[in-house]
Amino acid sequence: MRTSIKNKMVLAISSLIIVLFSLVAALFISEKKTELSHDIYLNSLAFSKLTAPSVIESYDLYLAQNSFVYFNREMEELFEQNSDIAKMMVISYSGNVVYDSSVDIDRKFEGDRPLSDSSLYDQLRSEHISIKALNGDVYYLDERDGEHVFVDRSEKIIDPLEDGTRIDCMMIPADERFSVLYRLDYTNLDRRVNAMILRIIYLSVFGILWGFILALSLAKRITKPVKKLVVGAAGIAKGDFKTRVEIRSGDELEYLGSQFNKMAEDLEESMDAKIYKERVTHELKLAMDIQNQIIPNADEIPKIDGIDIAADLISAEEIGGDMYDFLATSKDRLLFYLGDVTGHGVPAGIVSSIASALFFGYSNDTDLQNIIVNVNRVLRAKTMTNMFMTLCLMEWNLIEQKFRYVSAGHEQLIHFKAKDGTVELTPAGGIALGMLPEVKAHLKTEEVGMEPGDFVVVYSDGIPEAWKNDSENYGIDRFLESVKKAGPSAKTAEELKKAILKDVYDFTAGHKQMDDITLIVVKKN
């Protein structure tokens, strides 16, 4: 029985394509698995070295102070940065696990928790970074003559890790107390490899069909449009998303050409959108960093005799409209303020930054009302007419032992009286800055008669307007009750601040924060 040349060609091309695709796929998958495994090792090692000190810093700052929520939030942000890290443990050199990310999900573990995996004790006792492979081999990283080498437990140099070796965990000595254990997960790698295999199978099927088409169709009729597509694909691969092909064959190749052009247009639009998004994201981060530098940290609050101060700001978005600052104009006078710009986001952040600079510039004026009048005049002239800012400008005079304030349409202050444990709202007044050209007539300087142990709570409307659901908010009555309840036992301004914020968060129960929350607590010693 004769076999036609056409059938032989089809059979030969099909067989060749199958063999080639199988070999290439096997080699590609093997090399890709090795490459990706090595990348995971390098990235995880660099990530572990970089983040271990910050993990201990966060532990000291939050978890050691029983602030598990804040510590857990920091750890979640670390895990988001590297999806190949599955578990993290903070272990003391005595073998006590003080934090285990796979167990300590909702609260801090209390008591002793010995390290259950006895095979990790050798790594824990070593002063070197240690790496444990999935096959159980342990490698230690040492630096000799300026180069990193692999050593064994007895400090002898050994052969380095083979490319593609899968790692079980890495032990990073963080300080003189703790090591941080990072356990790796290759689920993402296996998923990507399986996806590659599936794509290669699809590609193989396509290749076989393409071989039949090559054998059964006229070569000249196919070669020209295919060449155009190849040239176009090469242009796309080089980053030229303006590449287009023109094919008029009246068949599938013409349709493929039109789809190619549509794909190129989509890629061009997608790339432009990606570039724009990256630029905007970068600019937002810069703006957020600038605003964070303007808002003082806890250790940047001036220390002045007679009062104890604590403050905090939790923005609803990357850039907020709330602000506060403390300006020690002399050793006997502290000027500080809390402001709330309408809305939030970039416009509110810009206005708050301008206002912060203005208050700094006018801070040497001893008349609180003059400061507000001058700031209002500039804001009215230089910002949009629909941007307003409520504000409370305060002053502590050490010599006179007096607390004064001027309100510009801001929330009433809460005064906790230690003598009888009562709370009251101080007089309101004023008008928001930026609304009128002149506000002098609306201003009034008030004085709070503070006795030792008294607190004054200054806040933005983000606290009373914090929502538990779509119909119920925190409210001023609940706020007053919270201060009244926590005031008698609070020994410092920081303790009362934390108690207030905890009560707010307990009330909202995870509901989305709709507005910036800013709080200043002042205690008279």
C-alpha positions as CSV (number, residue, x, y, z in Angstrom):
1,M,0.0,0.0,0.0
2,R,1.4,3.3,-1.1
3,T,1.7,6.3,1.2
4,S,1.5,9.6,-0.5
5,I,4.3,12.2,-0.1
6,K,1.8,14.5,1.4
7,N,0.9,12.0,4.1
8,K,4.6,11.3,4.8
9,M,5.3,15.0,5.0
10,V,2.4,15.5,7.4
11,L,3.5,12.5,9.5
12,A,7.2,13.6,9.5
13,I,6.4,17.2,10.4
14,S,3.9,16.1,13.1
15,S,6.4,13.6,14.6
16,L,9.2,16.2,14.5
17,I,7.0,18.8,16.1
18,I,5.9,16.4,18.9
19,V,9.5,15.3,19.6
20,L,10.9,18.9,19.5
21,F,8.1,20.2,21.7
22,S,8.6,17.4,24.2
23,L,12.3,17.9,24.5
24,V,12.2,21.6,24.6
25,A,9.3,21.5,27.2
26,A,11.2,19.1,29.4
27,L,14.4,21.1,29.3
28,F,12.6,24.4,29.7
29,I,10.6,23.2,32.7
30,S,13.7,21.7,34.3
31,E,15.7,24.8,33.8
32,K,12.9,27.1,34.9
33,K,12.2,25.1,38.0
34,T,15.9,25.4,38.9
35,E,16.0,29.0,38.1
36,L,12.8,29.9,40.0
37,S,13.9,27.8,43.0
38,H,17.2,29.6,43.1
39,D,15.5,32.9,42.8
40,I,13.2,32.0,45.7
41,Y,16.3,31.1,47.8
42,L,18.1,34.3,47.0
43,N,15.1,36.6,47.4
44,S,14.1,34.9,50.7
45,L,17.6,35.1,52.0
46,A,17.9,38.8,51.2
47,F,14.3,39.4,52.5
48,S,15.2,37.5,55.8
49,K,18.4,39.5,56.3
50,L,16.6,42.8,55.7
51,T,13.5,42.2,57.8
52,A,14.8,40.3,60.8
53,P,16.0,43.4,62.6
54,S,12.7,45.2,61.9
55,V,10.8,42.1,63.2
56,I,12.6,42.4,66.5
57,E,12.2,46.2,66.5
58,S,8.4,45.7,66.0
59,Y,8.4,43.0,68.7
60,D,10.0,45.4,71.2
61,L,7.8,48.3,70.1
62,Y,4.5,46.5,70.1
63,L,4.3,42.8,71.1
64,A,6.5,43.2,74.2
65,Q,4.2,46.1,75.2
66,N,1.1,43.8,74.6
67,S,0.1,45.8,71.5
68,F,-0.6,42.6,69.5
69,V,-2.9,44.3,66.9
70,Y,-0.1,46.7,65.8
71,F,2.5,44.0,65.8
72,N,0.3,41.7,63.8
73,R,-0.4,44.4,61.3
74,E,3.4,44.9,60.8
75,M,3.9,41.2,60.3
76,E,1.1,41.0,57.8
77,E,2.7,43.8,55.8
78,L,6.0,41.8,55.8
79,F,4.2,38.7,54.5
80,E,2.6,40.7,51.8
81,Q,6.1,41.7,50.6
82,N,7.2,38.1,50.0
83,S,4.6,35.4,49.1
84,D,7.2,32.7,49.4
85,I,7.5,33.0,53.2
86,A,4.9,30.8,54.7
87,K,5.7,31.1,58.4
88,M,7.8,33.3,60.8
89,M,8.9,32.6,64.3
90,V,10.7,34.7,66.8
91,I,12.8,32.4,69.1
92,S,14.9,33.3,72.1
93,Y,18.3,31.7,72.4
94,S,17.0,29.7,75.3
95,G,14.6,28.0,72.8
96,N,11.4,29.8,73.8
97,V,9.1,30.7,70.9
98,V,7.8,34.2,71.7
99,Y,6.0,34.5,68.4
100,D,4.7,32.0,65.9
101,S,2.8,33.5,62.9
102,S,1.0,30.2,62.2
103,V,-0.4,30.1,65.7
104,D,-0.5,33.6,67.1
105,I,-3.2,34.9,64.8
106,D,-5.6,36.7,67.1
107,R,-3.7,37.3,70.3
108,K,-0.3,37.2,71.9
109,F,0.8,33.8,73.4
110,E,1.2,34.0,77.1
111,G,3.7,31.8,79.0
112,D,6.6,29.7,77.9
113,R,6.5,27.8,74.6
114,P,9.6,25.6,74.0
115,L,10.8,25.0,70.4
116,S,9.1,21.8,69.4
117,D,11.5,20.9,66.5
118,S,14.7,19.7,68.2
119,S,16.6,19.7,64.9
120,L,16.5,23.5,65.0
121,Y,18.5,23.9,68.2
122,D,21.9,23.6,66.4
123,Q,20.9,26.4,64.1
124,L,19.5,28.4,67.0
125,R,22.8,28.2,68.9
126,S,24.9,29.2,65.9
127,E,26.0,32.8,65.5
128,H,25.8,32.4,61.7
129,I,22.8,32.6,59.4
130,S,21.7,29.0,58.8
131,I,19.8,27.4,56.0
132,K,18.1,24.0,56.2
133,A,17.2,22.2,53.0
134,L,14.1,20.1,52.6
135,N,16.3,17.0,52.5
136,G,17.5,17.8,56.0
137,D,21.0,19.2,55.2
138,V,22.0,22.3,57.1
139,Y,24.3,25.0,55.7
140,Y,25.8,27.9,57.6
141,L,26.8,31.2,56.0
142,D,30.1,32.7,57.1
143,E,32.2,35.6,55.8
144,R,35.9,34.9,55.2
145,D,38.3,37.2,53.4
146,G,35.4,39.4,52.4
147,E,33.5,36.6,50.8
148,H,30.5,34.6,51.9
149,V,31.1,30.9,52.1
150,F,29.1,27.9,53.3
151,V,30.4,26.1,56.3
152,D,29.2,23.1,58.4
153,R,28.5,23.0,62.1
154,S,32.2,22.7,62.9
155,E,33.0,25.8,60.8
156,K,34.6,23.8,58.0
157,I,34.0,25.2,54.5
158,I,31.7,22.9,52.4
159,D,30.3,22.9,48.9
160,P,27.7,25.6,48.3
161,L,24.0,24.9,47.8
162,E,23.3,23.4,44.4
163,D,21.1,25.6,42.2
164,G,17.5,24.5,42.5
165,T,17.8,23.1,46.0
166,R,14.6,23.6,47.9
167,I,14.8,25.2,51.3
168,D,12.9,24.3,54.4
169,C,13.8,27.2,56.6
170,M,16.3,30.0,57.3
171,M,17.4,31.0,60.8
172,I,18.6,34.7,61.1
173,P,20.3,35.8,64.3
174,A,18.6,39.2,64.8
175,D,20.2,40.5,68.0
176,E,21.7,39.2,71.3
177,R,18.3,37.9,72.4
178,F,16.4,36.5,69.5
179,S,16.7,34.7,66.2
180,V,14.0,34.9,63.5
181,L,13.0,31.7,61.7
182,Y,11.6,32.0,58.2
183,R,9.9,28.9,56.7
184,L,9.6,28.8,53.0
185,D,6.7,27.6,50.9
186,Y,7.0,26.5,47.3
187,T,3.3,26.4,46.5
188,N,3.5,29.4,44.2
189,L,6.5,27.8,42.3
190,D,4.6,24.5,41.8
191,R,1.5,26.4,40.6
192,R,3.6,28.4,38.1
193,V,5.3,25.2,36.9
194,N,1.9,23.5,36.4
195,A,0.7,26.5,34.5
196,M,3.7,26.3,32.3
197,I,3.1,22.6,31.6
198,L,-0.5,23.4,30.7
199,R,0.5,26.2,28.4
200,I,3.2,24.0,26.8
201,I,0.5,21.3,26.2
202,Y,-1.7,23.8,24.5
203,L,1.2,25.1,22.5
204,S,2.2,21.5,21.5
205,V,-1.3,20.9,20.2
206,F,-1.2,24.1,18.3
207,G,2.1,23.2,16.9
208,I,0.9,19.9,15.6
209,L,-2.1,21.5,13.9
210,W,0.2,24.1,12.5
211,G,2.3,21.3,11.0
212,F,-0.7,19.9,9.2
213,I,-1.5,23.4,7.9
214,L,2.0,23.8,6.6
215,A,1.9,20.4,4.9
216,L,-1.5,20.9,3.3
217,S,-1.4,24.6,2.3
218,L,0.4,26.4,-0.3
219,A,3.8,27.5,1.0
220,K,4.0,30.8,-0.8
221,R,0.5,31.8,0.3
222,I,1.3,31.1,3.9
223,T,4.9,32.3,4.2
224,K,4.3,36.0,3.5
225,P,1.6,36.7,6.1
226,V,3.4,34.5,8.7
227,K,6.6,36.5,8.1
228,K,4.6,39.7,8.8
229,L,3.3,38.2,12.0
230,V,6.8,37.1,13.1
231,V,8.2,40.6,12.4
232,G,5.3,42.1,14.3
233,A,5.8,39.8,17.3
234,A,9.5,40.6,17.4
235,G,8.6,44.3,17.5
236,I,6.3,43.7,20.4
237,A,8.9,41.6,22.2
238,K,11.3,44.5,21.9
239,G,8.8,46.8,23.5
240,D,7.6,48.5,20.3
241,F,3.8,48.4,21.0
242,K,3.1,50.6,18.0
243,T,3.9,47.7,15.8
244,R,1.0,46.8,13.4
245,V,0.7,44.2,10.6
246,E,-1.2,44.4,7.4
247,I,-2.5,41.1,6.0
248,R,-5.1,40.7,3.2
249,S,-5.3,37.0,2.7
250,G,-9.0,36.6,3.2
251,D,-8.5,33.7,5.7
252,E,-7.6,32.9,9.3
253,L,-4.3,34.6,8.9
254,E,-6.0,37.9,8.1
255,Y,-8.1,37.5,11.2
256,L,-5.0,36.6,13.2
257,G,-3.4,39.8,11.9
258,S,-6.3,41.9,13.0
259,Q,-6.3,40.2,16.4
260,F,-2.5,40.8,16.6
261,N,-3.1,44.5,15.9
262,K,-5.9,44.6,18.5
263,M,-3.5,42.9,21.0
264,A,-0.8,45.5,20.2
265,E,-3.2,48.3,20.8
266,D,-4.4,46.8,24.0
267,L,-0.8,46.3,25.1
268,E,0.1,49.9,24.2
269,E,-2.9,51.2,26.2
270,S,-2.1,48.8,29.1
271,M,1.5,49.9,29.2
272,D,0.6,53.6,29.2
273,A,-1.9,53.0,32.0
274,K,0.7,51.0,33.9
275,I,3.3,53.8,33.6
276,Y,0.7,56.4,34.7
277,K,-0.4,54.3,37.6
278,E,3.2,53.7,38.7
279,R,3.9,57.5,38.5
280,V,0.8,58.4,40.4
281,T,1.6,55.7,43.1
282,H,5.2,57.0,43.4
283,E,3.9,60.6,43.7
284,L,1.4,59.6,46.3
285,K,4.1,57.8,48.3
286,L,6.3,60.9,48.2
287,A,3.4,63.0,49.3
288,M,2.6,60.6,52.1
289,D,6.3,60.6,53.2
290,I,6.4,64.4,53.2
291,Q,3.2,64.5,55.3
292,N,4.6,61.9,57.7
293,Q,7.7,64.1,58.2
294,I,5.5,67.1,59.1
295,I,3.5,65.2,61.8
296,P,5.7,64.7,64.9
297,N,6.4,61.3,66.3
298,A,5.9,60.5,70.0
299,D,9.6,61.2,70.7
300,E,9.5,64.5,68.8
301,I,6.9,66.0,71.2
302,P,8.6,68.7,73.2
303,K,9.0,68.0,76.9
304,I,7.9,70.9,79.1
305,D,7.5,71.1,82.8
306,G,4.0,71.0,84.2
307,I,2.2,68.9,81.6
308,D,2.4,65.4,80.0
309,I,1.4,65.1,76.3
310,A,0.5,62.2,74.0
311,A,-0.8,62.4,70.4
312,D,-1.6,60.1,67.5
313,L,-3.0,60.4,63.9
314,I,-4.5,57.5,62.0
315,S,-5.3,58.5,58.4
316,A,-8.3,57.1,56.5
317,E,-6.3,57.1,53.2
318,E,-2.6,57.4,52.2
319,I,-2.8,61.2,52.6
320,G,-5.0,62.7,55.2
321,G,-6.4,66.1,56.0
322,D,-5.8,66.1,59.7
323,M,-2.7,67.6,61.3
324,Y,-1.1,68.5,64.6
325,D,2.2,70.0,65.7
326,F,4.0,71.1,68.8
327,L,6.1,74.3,68.7
328,A,8.2,75.1,71.8
329,T,8.6,78.9,71.2
330,S,10.6,79.2,74.4
331,K,11.5,77.1,77.5
332,D,8.4,78.5,79.2
333,R,5.8,78.4,76.4
334,L,4.5,75.5,74.3
335,L,2.3,76.3,71.3
336,F,0.4,73.4,69.7
337,Y,-2.6,72.8,67.5
338,L,-4.9,70.2,66.0
339,G,-6.5,70.9,62.6
340,D,-9.0,69.1,60.3
341,V,-9.3,70.0,56.6
342,T,-12.5,69.2,54.8
343,G,-12.3,65.9,53.1
344,H,-9.1,63.8,52.8
345,G,-6.7,62.7,50.1
346,V,-4.2,64.9,48.2
347,P,-6.1,68.2,48.2
348,A,-6.7,68.0,52.0
349,G,-3.1,67.0,52.5
350,I,-1.8,70.0,50.5
351,V,-3.9,72.4,52.5
352,S,-2.9,70.9,55.8
353,S,0.8,71.1,54.8
354,I,0.4,74.8,53.9
355,A,-1.3,75.5,57.2
356,S,1.4,73.7,59.1
357,A,4.1,75.8,57.5
358,L,2.1,79.0,58.3
359,F,1.6,78.1,61.9
360,F,5.4,77.5,62.2
361,G,6.1,80.9,60.6
362,Y,3.7,82.8,62.9
363,S,4.4,80.8,66.1
364,N,6.5,83.5,67.8
365,D,3.5,85.8,68.0
366,T,2.3,85.7,71.6
367,D,-1.3,86.5,70.7
368,L,-3.1,83.3,69.7
369,Q,-5.9,85.2,67.9
370,N,-3.3,87.1,65.8
371,I,-1.8,83.8,64.7
372,I,-5.2,82.4,63.5
373,V,-6.1,85.7,61.8
374,N,-2.8,85.7,59.8
375,V,-3.1,82.0,58.9
376,N,-6.7,82.5,57.8
377,R,-5.7,85.4,55.6
378,V,-3.2,83.4,53.7
379,L,-5.4,80.3,53.4
380,R,-8.3,82.3,52.1
381,A,-6.1,84.0,49.5
382,K,-4.1,81.0,48.4
383,T,-6.3,77.9,48.5
384,M,-9.6,76.9,46.8
385,T,-12.7,78.5,48.1
386,N,-14.3,75.1,48.9
387,M,-11.4,74.0,51.2
388,F,-11.9,74.8,54.9
389,M,-10.1,73.8,58.0
390,T,-11.4,73.7,61.6
391,L,-8.7,74.1,64.2
392,C,-7.9,74.4,67.9
393,L,-4.8,76.5,68.7
394,M,-3.5,75.9,72.2
395,E,-0.9,77.3,74.5
396,W,0.7,76.1,77.8
397,N,2.4,78.8,79.8
398,L,4.8,77.3,82.3
399,I,5.3,80.5,84.3
400,E,1.6,81.3,84.6
401,Q,0.6,77.5,84.8
402,K,-2.3,78.3,82.4
403,F,-3.8,76.4,79.5
404,R,-5.4,78.6,76.9
405,Y,-6.9,77.9,73.5
406,V,-8.7,79.6,70.6
407,S,-11.2,77.5,68.6
408,A,-11.7,78.1,64.9
409,G,-15.0,76.1,64.4
410,H,-13.4,73.0,65.9
411,E,-14.8,70.3,68.1
412,Q,-15.2,71.1,71.8
413,L,-12.4,70.0,74.1
414,I,-13.1,67.5,76.8
415,H,-11.9,68.4,80.3
416,F,-11.6,65.5,82.8
417,K,-11.4,66.8,86.4
418,A,-9.4,64.4,88.6
419,K,-10.8,65.9,91.8
420,D,-14.4,64.6,91.3
421,G,-14.0,62.4,88.3
422,T,-16.3,64.4,86.1
423,V,-16.0,65.4,82.4
424,E,-17.2,68.5,80.7
425,L,-17.1,70.0,77.2
426,T,-15.2,73.4,77.0
427,P,-16.8,76.3,75.2
428,A,-16.9,76.1,71.4
429,G,-16.6,79.0,69.0
430,G,-14.9,80.6,66.1
431,I,-15.3,79.8,62.4
432,A,-13.4,77.4,60.1
433,L,-10.3,78.9,58.5
434,G,-10.6,79.8,54.8
435,M,-14.3,80.6,54.9
436,L,-14.2,84.4,55.5
437,P,-11.5,86.9,54.7
438,E,-11.6,88.2,58.3
439,V,-12.3,86.0,61.3
440,K,-11.1,88.3,64.2
441,A,-14.6,89.1,65.3
442,H,-15.5,85.4,65.6
443,L,-12.5,84.4,67.8
444,K,-12.3,84.2,71.6
445,T,-9.5,83.1,73.8
446,E,-10.6,80.6,76.4
447,E,-8.8,79.3,79.5
448,V,-9.1,75.8,81.0
449,G,-8.6,75.7,84.7
450,M,-6.5,72.6,85.0
451,E,-5.7,71.1,88.4
452,P,-3.0,68.4,89.0
453,G,-4.2,65.1,87.5
454,D,-6.7,66.8,85.1
455,F,-6.8,65.8,81.4
456,V,-7.7,67.8,78.4
457,V,-8.6,65.8,75.3
458,V,-8.4,67.4,71.9
459,Y,-9.7,65.5,68.9
460,S,-10.9,65.6,65.3
461,D,-14.4,64.7,64.2
462,G,-13.1,61.3,63.0
463,I,-13.6,59.9,66.6
464,P,-17.3,60.9,67.3
465,E,-18.1,60.1,63.7
466,A,-16.4,56.7,63.7
467,W,-19.0,54.2,62.3
468,K,-19.9,50.8,63.6
469,N,-22.2,50.1,60.7
470,D,-24.1,52.2,58.1
471,S,-26.4,53.7,60.7
472,E,-24.6,53.9,64.1
473,N,-21.6,56.0,64.9
474,Y,-19.4,56.5,68.1
475,G,-20.9,59.8,69.1
476,I,-19.9,62.4,71.7
477,D,-21.8,60.9,74.6
478,R,-20.0,57.6,74.2
479,F,-16.7,59.6,73.9
480,L,-17.4,61.5,77.1
481,E,-18.2,58.2,78.9
482,S,-15.0,56.6,77.7
483,V,-12.9,59.5,79.0
484,K,-14.8,59.5,82.3
485,K,-14.2,55.8,82.7
486,A,-10.5,55.7,81.7
487,G,-9.5,59.0,83.3
488,P,-9.2,57.9,87.0
489,S,-6.9,55.0,86.3
490,A,-4.8,56.7,83.6
491,K,-1.4,57.7,85.1
492,T,-0.1,59.3,81.9
493,A,-1.5,61.0,78.8
494,E,-0.3,58.1,76.8
495,E,-2.4,55.6,78.9
496,L,-5.6,57.7,78.4
497,K,-4.9,58.1,74.7
498,K,-4.5,54.3,74.2
499,A,-7.7,53.7,76.3
500,I,-9.7,56.1,74.1
501,L,-8.4,54.6,70.8
502,K,-9.0,51.1,72.1
503,D,-12.6,52.0,72.9
504,V,-13.1,53.5,69.5
505,Y,-11.7,50.4,67.7
506,D,-13.7,48.0,69.9
507,F,-16.8,50.0,69.0
508,T,-16.2,50.0,65.2
509,A,-15.3,46.3,65.2
510,G,-13.3,46.5,61.9
511,H,-15.8,48.7,60.0
512,K,-14.0,50.8,57.3
513,Q,-12.5,54.0,58.7
514,M,-14.2,56.8,56.8
515,D,-12.3,59.8,58.2
516,D,-8.9,60.6,59.7
517,I,-8.7,60.1,63.5
518,T,-6.5,62.5,65.4
519,L,-6.1,62.8,69.2
520,I,-4.1,64.9,71.6
521,V,-4.2,64.2,75.3
522,V,-2.7,66.7,77.8
523,K,-2.3,65.9,81.5
524,K,-1.3,68.4,84.2
525,N,1.3,67.0,86.5
